[in-house]
Amino acid sequence: MGRKKSQSKNSKIRHLITKLNPKSPVSEQFRTVRTNIQYASVDSELKTILVTSSGPEEGKSSSAANLAVVYAQQGKKVLLVDADMRKPTVHYTFRLDNLTGLSNLLVGDSSIQQAVNETDVENLDVISCGPIPPNPSELLGSKKMEQMINEASMTYDIILFDTPPVLAVTDAQILANLSDGSLLVVRSKQTEYETAQKALEVLQSAQAKLLGSILNDVEKKKNNYYYYYGVN
């Protein structure tokens, strides 16, 4: 029984390639994404970035986490917020407890200082989801959320939001309207064109500023690696 629990916990642990192997081809592609985002926002300040996908299992959470790391490696003060208050994963990625987080902050049970966790990546802090609430959409659309963004923007250069898939629930649409830019993650050989197109339409209807898309999990056999990321 103990072994099964250990295996279950380990299966949820996500490895940050940009932290563990910063010179890998995949890490280099995340730096390319970072650079392309900077070019996309050359005429306006970009502090808050939403990362979403059309559906589950497309790599949005790992993309958000690795992107946060490469921004921090650039010397930016970065805050990664787990705004997926339905299936949170950021606390697994960074080996954190999830006792206090965004949900506590938004209902007034904690301050932003109490909700923030330092990580072992220099310049990178995390706010985990916290206890899963019964009303995520209402919390994300609340005045408290706007206040949290404004307060965090005074301390951090970049704030990244990991949100639920945009076609599943309205959470990403709500936050897209509050963010300076949005990224849509799609997975090669999994995300259907029509589904991705529908996700784009939903984001546009929410008046999101779409920065681009991240194409995830493209096989590159001749280079001996199997994950490729880039902004389209």
Beta strands, then each sheet from edge to edge (+ up, - down):
strand 1: 48-53
strand 2: 78-82
strand 3: 116-118
strand 4: 124-127
strand 5: 158-162
strand 6: 181-187
strand 7: 210-216
sheet 1: 3+ 4- 2- 5- 1- 6- 7-
end
